[in-house]
Amino acid sequence: MTAKILVTLVWIAVLIGVNKLLAGTDWAQYVATFVLAGAYALLIDKVNKHTVRDGQN
């Protein structure tokens, strides 16, 4: 559970940073958000499989 929280907090910081960096271009923000959301989903899935394999919740 702690790993998911840490991954989520880091992902939020990255997403905010990327959106601020791309502040002038709406389409680039949409693309970056979409790509980062996919990466986040894959990462959370990997973290979830790791915690289930270790017998943690």
mmCIF file of the N, C-alpha and C atoms, coordinates in Angstrom:
data_MODEL
# 
_entry.id   MODEL 
# 
loop_
_atom_site.group_PDB 
_atom_site.id 
_atom_site.type_symbol 
_atom_site.label_atom_id 
_atom_site.label_alt_id 
_atom_site.label_comp_id 
_atom_site.label_asym_id 
_atom_site.label_entity_id 
_atom_site.label_seq_id 
_atom_site.pdbx_PDB_ins_code 
_atom_site.Cartn_x 
_atom_site.Cartn_y 
_atom_site.Cartn_z 
_atom_site.occupancy 
_atom_site.B_iso_or_equiv 
_atom_site.pdbx_formal_charge 
_atom_site.auth_seq_id 
_atom_site.auth_comp_id 
_atom_site.auth_asym_id 
_atom_site.auth_atom_id 
_atom_site.pdbx_PDB_model_num 
ATOM 1   N N  . MET A 1 1  ? 0.823  -1.196  0.000   1.00 0.00 ? 1  MET A N  1 
ATOM 2   C CA . MET A 1 1  ? 0.000  0.000   0.000   1.00 0.00 ? 1  MET A CA 1 
ATOM 3   C C  . MET A 1 1  ? 0.866  1.258   0.000   1.00 0.00 ? 1  MET A C  1 
ATOM 4   N N  . THR A 1 2  ? 1.924  1.240   0.765   1.00 0.00 ? 2  THR A N  1 
ATOM 5   C CA . THR A 1 2  ? 2.804  2.401   0.824   1.00 0.00 ? 2  THR A CA 1 
ATOM 6   C C  . THR A 1 2  ? 3.462  2.671   -0.524  1.00 0.00 ? 2  THR A C  1 
ATOM 7   N N  . ALA A 1 3  ? 3.820  1.612   -1.237  1.00 0.00 ? 3  ALA A N  1 
ATOM 8   C CA . ALA A 1 3  ? 4.445  1.785   -2.543  1.00 0.00 ? 3  ALA A CA 1 
ATOM 9   C C  . ALA A 1 3  ? 3.492  2.470   -3.517  1.00 0.00 ? 3  ALA A C  1 
ATOM 10  N N  . LYS A 1 4  ? 2.218  2.117   -3.474  1.00 0.00 ? 4  LYS A N  1 
ATOM 11  C CA . LYS A 1 4  ? 1.230  2.750   -4.357  1.00 0.00 ? 4  LYS A CA 1 
ATOM 12  C C  . LYS A 1 4  ? 1.092  4.238   -4.046  1.00 0.00 ? 4  LYS A C  1 
ATOM 13  N N  . ILE A 1 5  ? 1.110  4.571   -2.786  1.00 0.00 ? 5  ILE A N  1 
ATOM 14  C CA . ILE A 1 5  ? 0.995  5.973   -2.393  1.00 0.00 ? 5  ILE A CA 1 
ATOM 15  C C  . ILE A 1 5  ? 2.207  6.759   -2.868  1.00 0.00 ? 5  ILE A C  1 
ATOM 16  N N  . LEU A 1 6  ? 3.384  6.206   -2.684  1.00 0.00 ? 6  LEU A N  1 
ATOM 17  C CA . LEU A 1 6  ? 4.603  6.893   -3.126  1.00 0.00 ? 6  LEU A CA 1 
ATOM 18  C C  . LEU A 1 6  ? 4.632  7.055   -4.639  1.00 0.00 ? 6  LEU A C  1 
ATOM 19  N N  . VAL A 1 7  ? 4.264  6.006   -5.368  1.00 0.00 ? 7  VAL A N  1 
ATOM 20  C CA . VAL A 1 7  ? 4.226  6.087   -6.826  1.00 0.00 ? 7  VAL A CA 1 
ATOM 21  C C  . VAL A 1 7  ? 3.229  7.144   -7.270  1.00 0.00 ? 7  VAL A C  1 
ATOM 22  N N  . THR A 1 8  ? 2.080  7.192   -6.620  1.00 0.00 ? 8  THR A N  1 
ATOM 23  C CA . THR A 1 8  ? 1.056  8.173   -6.973  1.00 0.00 ? 8  THR A CA 1 
ATOM 24  C C  . THR A 1 8  ? 1.537  9.599   -6.708  1.00 0.00 ? 8  THR A C  1 
ATOM 25  N N  . LEU A 1 9  ? 2.182  9.827   -5.575  1.00 0.00 ? 9  LEU A N  1 
ATOM 26  C CA . LEU A 1 9  ? 2.683  11.173  -5.265  1.00 0.00 ? 9  LEU A CA 1 
ATOM 27  C C  . LEU A 1 9  ? 3.760  11.612  -6.250  1.00 0.00 ? 9  LEU A C  1 
ATOM 28  N N  . VAL A 1 10 ? 4.655  10.711  -6.611  1.00 0.00 ? 10 VAL A N  1 
ATOM 29  C CA . VAL A 1 10 ? 5.694  11.043  -7.592  1.00 0.00 ? 10 VAL A CA 1 
ATOM 30  C C  . VAL A 1 10 ? 5.054  11.327  -8.947  1.00 0.00 ? 10 VAL A C  1 
ATOM 31  N N  . TRP A 1 11 ? 4.076  10.510  -9.331  1.00 0.00 ? 11 TRP A N  1 
ATOM 32  C CA . TRP A 1 11 ? 3.407  10.699  -10.611 1.00 0.00 ? 11 TRP A CA 1 
ATOM 33  C C  . TRP A 1 11 ? 2.680  12.044  -10.662 1.00 0.00 ? 11 TRP A C  1 
ATOM 34  N N  . ILE A 1 12 ? 2.048  12.415  -9.565  1.00 0.00 ? 12 ILE A N  1 
ATOM 35  C CA . ILE A 1 12 ? 1.359  13.709  -9.515  1.00 0.00 ? 12 ILE A CA 1 
ATOM 36  C C  . ILE A 1 12 ? 2.354  14.850  -9.712  1.00 0.00 ? 12 ILE A C  1 
ATOM 37  N N  . ALA A 1 13 ? 3.507  14.758  -9.056  1.00 0.00 ? 13 ALA A N  1 
ATOM 38  C CA . ALA A 1 13 ? 4.525  15.806  -9.191  1.00 0.00 ? 13 ALA A CA 1 
ATOM 39  C C  . ALA A 1 13 ? 5.036  15.885  -10.630 1.00 0.00 ? 13 ALA A C  1 
ATOM 40  N N  . VAL A 1 14 ? 5.251  14.745  -11.250 1.00 0.00 ? 14 VAL A N  1 
ATOM 41  C CA . VAL A 1 14 ? 5.717  14.726  -12.643 1.00 0.00 ? 14 VAL A CA 1 
ATOM 42  C C  . VAL A 1 14 ? 4.650  15.314  -13.565 1.00 0.00 ? 14 VAL A C  1 
ATOM 43  N N  . LEU A 1 15 ? 3.410  14.926  -13.364 1.00 0.00 ? 15 LEU A N  1 
ATOM 44  C CA . LEU A 1 15 ? 2.326  15.432  -14.200 1.00 0.00 ? 15 LEU A CA 1 
ATOM 45  C C  . LEU A 1 15 ? 2.180  16.947  -14.078 1.00 0.00 ? 15 LEU A C  1 
ATOM 46  N N  . ILE A 1 16 ? 2.240  17.456  -12.869 1.00 0.00 ? 16 ILE A N  1 
ATOM 47  C CA . ILE A 1 16 ? 2.150  18.902  -12.665 1.00 0.00 ? 16 ILE A CA 1 
ATOM 48  C C  . ILE A 1 16 ? 3.335  19.609  -13.329 1.00 0.00 ? 16 ILE A C  1 
ATOM 49  N N  . GLY A 1 17 ? 4.531  19.055  -13.164 1.00 0.00 ? 17 GLY A N  1 
ATOM 50  C CA . GLY A 1 17 ? 5.708  19.651  -13.780 1.00 0.00 ? 17 GLY A CA 1 
ATOM 51  C C  . GLY A 1 17 ? 5.633  19.679  -15.293 1.00 0.00 ? 17 GLY A C  1 
ATOM 52  N N  . VAL A 1 18 ? 5.190  18.599  -15.884 1.00 0.00 ? 18 VAL A N  1 
ATOM 53  C CA . VAL A 1 18 ? 5.072  18.532  -17.343 1.00 0.00 ? 18 VAL A CA 1 
ATOM 54  C C  . VAL A 1 18 ? 4.014  19.514  -17.832 1.00 0.00 ? 18 VAL A C  1 
ATOM 55  N N  . ASN A 1 19 ? 2.893  19.583  -17.142 1.00 0.00 ? 19 ASN A N  1 
ATOM 56  C CA . ASN A 1 19 ? 1.842  20.516  -17.558 1.00 0.00 ? 19 ASN A CA 1 
ATOM 57  C C  . ASN A 1 19 ? 2.293  21.968  -17.446 1.00 0.00 ? 19 ASN A C  1 
ATOM 58  N N  . LYS A 1 20 ? 3.065  22.297  -16.426 1.00 0.00 ? 20 LYS A N  1 
ATOM 59  C CA . LYS A 1 20 ? 3.590  23.666  -16.309 1.00 0.00 ? 20 LYS A CA 1 
ATOM 60  C C  . LYS A 1 20 ? 4.618  23.950  -17.401 1.00 0.00 ? 20 LYS A C  1 
ATOM 61  N N  . LEU A 1 21 ? 5.416  22.940  -17.733 1.00 0.00 ? 21 LEU A N  1 
ATOM 62  C CA . LEU A 1 21 ? 6.416  23.102  -18.788 1.00 0.00 ? 21 LEU A CA 1 
ATOM 63  C C  . LEU A 1 21 ? 5.755  23.327  -20.147 1.00 0.00 ? 21 LEU A C  1 
ATOM 64  N N  . LEU A 1 22 ? 4.629  22.671  -20.369 1.00 0.00 ? 22 LEU A N  1 
ATOM 65  C CA . LEU A 1 22 ? 3.929  22.769  -21.644 1.00 0.00 ? 22 LEU A CA 1 
ATOM 66  C C  . LEU A 1 22 ? 2.737  23.728  -21.574 1.00 0.00 ? 22 LEU A C  1 
ATOM 67  N N  . ALA A 1 23 ? 2.833  24.743  -20.762 1.00 0.00 ? 23 ALA A N  1 
ATOM 68  C CA . ALA A 1 23 ? 1.703  25.633  -20.478 1.00 0.00 ? 23 ALA A CA 1 
ATOM 69  C C  . ALA A 1 23 ? 1.124  26.311  -21.718 1.00 0.00 ? 23 ALA A C  1 
ATOM 70  N N  . GLY A 1 24 ? 1.909  26.592  -22.723 1.00 0.00 ? 24 GLY A N  1 
ATOM 71  C CA . GLY A 1 24 ? 1.412  27.328  -23.879 1.00 0.00 ? 24 GLY A CA 1 
ATOM 72  C C  . GLY A 1 24 ? 0.740  26.481  -24.941 1.00 0.00 ? 24 GLY A C  1 
ATOM 73  N N  . THR A 1 25 ? 0.889  25.187  -24.879 1.00 0.00 ? 25 THR A N  1 
ATOM 74  C CA . THR A 1 25 ? 0.358  24.322  -25.932 1.00 0.00 ? 25 THR A CA 1 
ATOM 75  C C  . THR A 1 25 ? -0.623 23.311  -25.338 1.00 0.00 ? 25 THR A C  1 
ATOM 76  N N  . ASP A 1 26 ? -1.887 23.554  -25.591 1.00 0.00 ? 26 ASP A N  1 
ATOM 77  C CA . ASP A 1 26 ? -2.920 22.676  -25.031 1.00 0.00 ? 26 ASP A CA 1 
ATOM 78  C C  . ASP A 1 26 ? -2.807 21.251  -25.558 1.00 0.00 ? 26 ASP A C  1 
ATOM 79  N N  . TRP A 1 27 ? -2.585 21.089  -26.870 1.00 0.00 ? 27 TRP A N  1 
ATOM 80  C CA . TRP A 1 27 ? -2.537 19.747  -27.435 1.00 0.00 ? 27 TRP A CA 1 
ATOM 81  C C  . TRP A 1 27 ? -1.394 18.939  -26.830 1.00 0.00 ? 27 TRP A C  1 
ATOM 82  N N  . ALA A 1 28 ? -0.262 19.580  -26.561 1.00 0.00 ? 28 ALA A N  1 
ATOM 83  C CA . ALA A 1 28 ? 0.877  18.865  -25.973 1.00 0.00 ? 28 ALA A CA 1 
ATOM 84  C C  . ALA A 1 28 ? 0.567  18.447  -24.535 1.00 0.00 ? 28 ALA A C  1 
ATOM 85  N N  . GLN A 1 29 ? -0.176 19.277  -23.832 1.00 0.00 ? 29 GLN A N  1 
ATOM 86  C CA . GLN A 1 29 ? -0.584 18.907  -22.473 1.00 0.00 ? 29 GLN A CA 1 
ATOM 87  C C  . GLN A 1 29 ? -1.494 17.686  -22.503 1.00 0.00 ? 29 GLN A C  1 
ATOM 88  N N  . TYR A 1 30 ? -2.426 17.650  -23.446 1.00 0.00 ? 30 TYR A N  1 
ATOM 89  C CA . TYR A 1 30 ? -3.323 16.506  -23.565 1.00 0.00 ? 30 TYR A CA 1 
ATOM 90  C C  . TYR A 1 30 ? -2.547 15.229  -23.891 1.00 0.00 ? 30 TYR A C  1 
ATOM 91  N N  . VAL A 1 31 ? -1.620 15.324  -24.817 1.00 0.00 ? 31 VAL A N  1 
ATOM 92  C CA . VAL A 1 31 ? -0.820 14.156  -25.201 1.00 0.00 ? 31 VAL A CA 1 
ATOM 93  C C  . VAL A 1 31 ? 0.037  13.685  -24.029 1.00 0.00 ? 31 VAL A C  1 
ATOM 94  N N  . ALA A 1 32 ? 0.684  14.612  -23.352 1.00 0.00 ? 32 ALA A N  1 
ATOM 95  C CA . ALA A 1 32 ? 1.536  14.252  -22.219 1.00 0.00 ? 32 ALA A CA 1 
ATOM 96  C C  . ALA A 1 32 ? 0.718  13.631  -21.093 1.00 0.00 ? 32 ALA A C  1 
ATOM 97  N N  . THR A 1 33 ? -0.457 14.187  -20.832 1.00 0.00 ? 33 THR A N  1 
ATOM 98  C CA . THR A 1 33 ? -1.315 13.627  -19.790 1.00 0.00 ? 33 THR A CA 1 
ATOM 99  C C  . THR A 1 33 ? -1.750 12.218  -20.156 1.00 0.00 ? 33 THR A C  1 
ATOM 100 N N  . PHE A 1 34 ? -2.114 11.999  -21.403 1.00 0.00 ? 34 PHE A N  1 
ATOM 101 C CA . PHE A 1 34 ? -2.524 10.678  -21.862 1.00 0.00 ? 34 PHE A CA 1 
ATOM 102 C C  . PHE A 1 34 ? -1.385 9.670   -21.739 1.00 0.00 ? 34 PHE A C  1 
ATOM 103 N N  . VAL A 1 35 ? -0.191 10.058  -22.170 1.00 0.00 ? 35 VAL A N  1 
ATOM 104 C CA . VAL A 1 35 ? 0.968  9.166   -22.099 1.00 0.00 ? 35 VAL A CA 1 
ATOM 105 C C  . VAL A 1 35 ? 1.346  8.865   -20.646 1.00 0.00 ? 35 VAL A C  1 
ATOM 106 N N  . LEU A 1 36 ? 1.352  9.903   -19.817 1.00 0.00 ? 36 LEU A N  1 
ATOM 107 C CA . LEU A 1 36 ? 1.690  9.694   -18.410 1.00 0.00 ? 36 LEU A CA 1 
ATOM 108 C C  . LEU A 1 36 ? 0.634  8.863   -17.693 1.00 0.00 ? 36 LEU A C  1 
ATOM 109 N N  . ALA A 1 37 ? -0.627 9.001   -18.078 1.00 0.00 ? 37 ALA A N  1 
ATOM 110 C CA . ALA A 1 37 ? -1.677 8.175   -17.472 1.00 0.00 ? 37 ALA A CA 1 
ATOM 111 C C  . ALA A 1 37 ? -1.480 6.705   -17.822 1.00 0.00 ? 37 ALA A C  1 
ATOM 112 N N  . GLY A 1 38 ? -1.100 6.426   -19.047 1.00 0.00 ? 38 GLY A N  1 
ATOM 113 C CA . GLY A 1 38 ? -0.810 5.049   -19.442 1.00 0.00 ? 38 GLY A CA 1 
ATOM 114 C C  . GLY A 1 38 ? 0.384  4.490   -18.695 1.00 0.00 ? 38 GLY A C  1 
ATOM 115 N N  . ALA A 1 39 ? 1.422  5.298   -18.561 1.00 0.00 ? 39 ALA A N  1 
ATOM 116 C CA . ALA A 1 39 ? 2.607  4.866   -17.819 1.00 0.00 ? 39 ALA A CA 1 
ATOM 117 C C  . ALA A 1 39 ? 2.271  4.625   -16.351 1.00 0.00 ? 39 ALA A C  1 
ATOM 118 N N  . TYR A 1 40 ? 1.428  5.476   -15.800 1.00 0.00 ? 40 TYR A N  1 
ATOM 119 C CA . TYR A 1 40 ? 1.008  5.320   -14.402 1.00 0.00 ? 40 TYR A CA 1 
ATOM 120 C C  . TYR A 1 40 ? 0.216  4.022   -14.225 1.00 0.00 ? 40 TYR A C  1 
ATOM 121 N N  . ALA A 1 41 ? -0.690 3.739   -15.143 1.00 0.00 ? 41 ALA A N  1 
ATOM 122 C CA . ALA A 1 41 ? -1.492 2.519   -15.043 1.00 0.00 ? 41 ALA A CA 1 
ATOM 123 C C  . ALA A 1 41 ? -0.600 1.284   -15.102 1.00 0.00 ? 41 ALA A C  1 
ATOM 124 N N  . LEU A 1 42 ? 0.374  1.278   -15.995 1.00 0.00 ? 42 LEU A N  1 
ATOM 125 C CA . LEU A 1 42 ? 1.298  0.143   -16.091 1.00 0.00 ? 42 LEU A CA 1 
ATOM 126 C C  . LEU A 1 42 ? 2.145  0.015   -14.828 1.00 0.00 ? 42 LEU A C  1 
ATOM 127 N N  . LEU A 1 43 ? 2.589  1.139   -14.308 1.00 0.00 ? 43 LEU A N  1 
ATOM 128 C CA . LEU A 1 43 ? 3.432  1.122   -13.115 1.00 0.00 ? 43 LEU A CA 1 
ATOM 129 C C  . LEU A 1 43 ? 2.656  0.644   -11.893 1.00 0.00 ? 43 LEU A C  1 
ATOM 130 N N  . ILE A 1 44 ? 1.441  1.126   -11.724 1.00 0.00 ? 44 ILE A N  1 
ATOM 131 C CA . ILE A 1 44 ? 0.619  0.693   -10.591 1.00 0.00 ? 44 ILE A CA 1 
ATOM 132 C C  . ILE A 1 44 ? 0.312  -0.799  -10.704 1.00 0.00 ? 44 ILE A C  1 
ATOM 133 N N  . ASP A 1 45 ? 0.051  -1.270  -11.914 1.00 0.00 ? 45 ASP A N  1 
ATOM 134 C CA . ASP A 1 45 ? -0.200 -2.693  -12.116 1.00 0.00 ? 45 ASP A CA 1 
ATOM 135 C C  . ASP A 1 45 ? 1.028  -3.515  -11.719 1.00 0.00 ? 45 ASP A C  1 
ATOM 136 N N  . LYS A 1 46 ? 2.196  -3.035  -12.092 1.00 0.00 ? 46 LYS A N  1 
ATOM 137 C CA . LYS A 1 46 ? 3.430  -3.736  -11.745 1.00 0.00 ? 46 LYS A CA 1 
ATOM 138 C C  . LYS A 1 46 ? 3.666  -3.730  -10.233 1.00 0.00 ? 46 LYS A C  1 
ATOM 139 N N  . VAL A 1 47 ? 3.424  -2.594  -9.593  1.00 0.00 ? 47 VAL A N  1 
ATOM 140 C CA . VAL A 1 47 ? 3.570  -2.493  -8.137  1.00 0.00 ? 47 VAL A CA 1 
ATOM 141 C C  . VAL A 1 47 ? 2.565  -3.412  -7.455  1.00 0.00 ? 47 VAL A C  1 
ATOM 142 N N  . ASN A 1 48 ? 1.337  -3.456  -7.970  1.00 0.00 ? 48 ASN A N  1 
ATOM 143 C CA . ASN A 1 48 ? 0.295  -4.294  -7.393  1.00 0.00 ? 48 ASN A CA 1 
ATOM 144 C C  . ASN A 1 48 ? 0.666  -5.772  -7.500  1.00 0.00 ? 48 ASN A C  1 
ATOM 145 N N  . LYS A 1 49 ? 1.178  -6.195  -8.642  1.00 0.00 ? 49 LYS A N  1 
ATOM 146 C CA . LYS A 1 49 ? 1.588  -7.591  -8.812  1.00 0.00 ? 49 LYS A CA 1 
ATOM 147 C C  . LYS A 1 49 ? 2.740  -7.934  -7.877  1.00 0.00 ? 49 LYS A C  1 
ATOM 148 N N  . HIS A 1 50 ? 3.644  -6.987  -7.682  1.00 0.00 ? 50 HIS A N  1 
ATOM 149 C CA . HIS A 1 50 ? 4.781  -7.214  -6.799  1.00 0.00 ? 50 HIS A CA 1 
ATOM 150 C C  . HIS A 1 50 ? 4.326  -7.391  -5.358  1.00 0.00 ? 50 HIS A C  1 
ATOM 151 N N  . THR A 1 51 ? 3.380  -6.577  -4.900  1.00 0.00 ? 51 THR A N  1 
ATOM 152 C CA . THR A 1 51 ? 2.908  -6.671  -3.510  1.00 0.00 ? 51 THR A CA 1 
ATOM 153 C C  . THR A 1 51 ? 2.081  -7.927  -3.303  1.00 0.00 ? 51 THR A C  1 
ATOM 154 N N  . VAL A 1 52 ? 1.313  -8.342  -4.306  1.00 0.00 ? 52 VAL A N  1 
ATOM 155 C CA . VAL A 1 52 ? 0.526  -9.580  -4.185  1.00 0.00 ? 52 VAL A CA 1 
ATOM 156 C C  . VAL A 1 52 ? 1.459  -10.781 -4.132  1.00 0.00 ? 52 VAL A C  1 
ATOM 157 N N  . ARG A 1 53 ? 2.500  -10.760 -4.933  1.00 0.00 ? 53 ARG A N  1 
ATOM 158 C CA . ARG A 1 53 ? 3.456  -11.861 -4.969  1.00 0.00 ? 53 ARG A CA 1 
ATOM 159 C C  . ARG A 1 53 ? 4.178  -11.984 -3.616  1.00 0.00 ? 53 ARG A C  1 
ATOM 160 N N  . ASP A 1 54 ? 4.455  -10.859 -2.977  1.00 0.00 ? 54 ASP A N  1 
ATOM 161 C CA . ASP A 1 54 ? 5.143  -10.877 -1.679  1.00 0.00 ? 54 ASP A CA 1 
ATOM 162 C C  . ASP A 1 54 ? 4.200  -11.124 -0.520  1.00 0.00 ? 54 ASP A C  1 
ATOM 163 N N  . GLY A 1 55 ? 2.908  -11.209 -0.805  1.00 0.00 ? 55 GLY A N  1 
ATOM 164 C CA . GLY A 1 55 ? 1.924  -11.474 0.244   1.00 0.00 ? 55 GLY A CA 1 
ATOM 165 C C  . GLY A 1 55 ? 1.537  -10.266 1.060   1.00 0.00 ? 55 GLY A C  1 
ATOM 166 N N  . GLN A 1 56 ? 1.729  -9.083  0.506   1.00 0.00 ? 56 GLN A N  1 
ATOM 167 C CA . GLN A 1 56 ? 1.362  -7.852  1.203   1.00 0.00 ? 56 GLN A CA 1 
ATOM 168 C C  . GLN A 1 56 ? 0.052  -7.333  0.628   1.00 0.00 ? 56 GLN A C  1 
ATOM 169 N N  . ASN A 1 57 ? -0.600 -6.454  1.360   1.00 0.00 ? 57 ASN A N  1 
ATOM 170 C CA . ASN A 1 57 ? -1.819 -5.813  0.853   1.00 0.00 ? 57 ASN A CA 1 
ATOM 171 C C  . ASN A 1 57 ? -1.632 -4.356  0.718   1.00 0.00 ? 57 ASN A C  1 
# 
